[in-house]
Amino acid sequence: MYNIEIELNEKELALVLKKPELVRKGLLRGVRNSMLMAERYSKETFNTPGHLKVRSGRLRSSITASTKEQGKYVVGLIGTDVVYGAIHEYGGIHPRSKTIRMPARPYIGPSFTDDKLNKYAEQIKKSIMEEVKQ
């Protein structure tokens, strides 16, 4: 899980405080757009050097991103419902052999490096500021 912090200067903070009802709307849009960026990046890295190869395309096409509100928080989610997705992401014992250790081959995790998190923070801030400037 990652937490993203947004820094505002005094002028931006003043705008946000004047229109708090619009901040949530901008936050939702910004997190949604950020998760779509993460989804796109995860899918684009398949078949690139050092990343997971594509066989049927099922795992890659199953990666989806979404957002939801949990109380006062807006949460971005990204993942897959394909059963073998976790063994590729995290590694572990091969389910059929019970003895072969499969190495981790992350395909979602690389979407959350520091530089990517900074881009997501910029996207969220941009969305919030667009809402409050209306």
Secondary structure as the mmCIF struct_conf table of DSSP 4:
data_model
#
loop_
_struct_conf.conf_type_id
_struct_conf.id
_struct_conf.beg_label_comp_id
_struct_conf.beg_label_asym_id
_struct_conf.beg_label_seq_id
_struct_conf.end_label_comp_id
_struct_conf.end_label_asym_id
_struct_conf.end_label_seq_id
HELX_RH_AL_P HELX_RH_AL_P1 GLU A 10 LYS A 18
HELX_RH_AL_P HELX_RH_AL_P2 PRO A 20 GLU A 44
TURN_TY1_P TURN_TY1_P1 THR A 45 ASN A 47
BEND BEND1 THR A 48 THR A 48
TURN_TY1_P TURN_TY1_P2 PRO A 49 GLY A 50
BEND BEND2 HIS A 51 HIS A 51
HELX_LH_PP_P HELX_LH_PP_P1 LEU A 52 VAL A 54
BEND BEND3 ARG A 55 GLY A 57
HELX_RH_AL_P HELX_RH_AL_P3 ARG A 58 SER A 62
STRN STRN1 THR A 64 GLN A 70
TURN_TY1_P TURN_TY1_P3 GLY A 71 LYS A 72
STRN STRN2 TYR A 73 GLY A 79
TURN_TY1_P TURN_TY1_P4 VAL A 83 TYR A 84
HELX_RH_AL_P HELX_RH_AL_P4 GLY A 85 TYR A 90
STRN STRN3 GLY A 92 ILE A 93
TURN_TY1_P TURN_TY1_P5 PRO A 95 SER A 97
BEND BEND4 LYS A 98 THR A 99
HELX_LH_PP_P HELX_LH_PP_P2 ILE A 100 ILE A 100
STRN STRN4 ARG A 101 MET A 102
HELX_LH_PP_P HELX_LH_PP_P3 PRO A 103 ALA A 104
BEND BEND5 TYR A 107 ILE A 108
HELX_RH_3T_P HELX_RH_3T_P1 GLY A 109 PHE A 112
BEND BEND6 THR A 113 THR A 113
HELX_RH_AL_P HELX_RH_AL_P5 ASP A 114 VAL A 132
TURN_TY1_P TURN_TY1_P6 LYS A 133 LYS A 133
#
